[in-house]
Structure formats: C-alpha cells, structure tokens
Amino acid sequence: MAGTVRALGDGVAGFEVGEPVVTLSANSGAGGYAAIFVSDAAYVASMKEVNLDPALAVAVVPNGATAYLALT
C-alpha cells in the first residue's frame, strides 16, 4: 500500500505526519483497499527522498521481498 502518514503511534520515530510512505500489510494480506491502514513501523518505508510513483512503489515492494525470500 502507498499513502501518507496520518498519525504516529507511541514510540514511533523516523516518520513525520504527511510523509509519503509505502508499506506491506504484514502476514494478513488484508487492507490494501482501505482508506486508512494501521501498520507496524517495521513494515513501512519512507518515499520522502525518492521520486517514485506510488503505483510503482506498491509493485516494487512485494516483488522485491519475494525475490529476497526466494534467494535466501
């Protein structure tokens, strides 16, 4: 999923409200079409410094993770 940070949970650092991000939905695989999604910060990557279309980002992340798992 791709979107912007709406709020930060207690103890979350390294992100800012309004920051563009991409995330995996962890093990559930659910929530990809949700208007609001709560994610564990460990699954979130910032796109603030990257000029990457959100549609491309959501394709790259799971494919990259799958390739890594297949190779290791």
CORKAQUI-V87305 format. One record per helix or strand of 2 or more residues. SS is the DSSP state (h for helix, s for strand). FROM is the first residue (numbers start at 1). LEN is the number of residues. Records with the same first field share a line. If there is no record, write none. Layout:
SS->FROM-LEN / FROM-LEN
This chain:
s->2-3 / 20-4 / 44-3
h->41-3 / 54-18
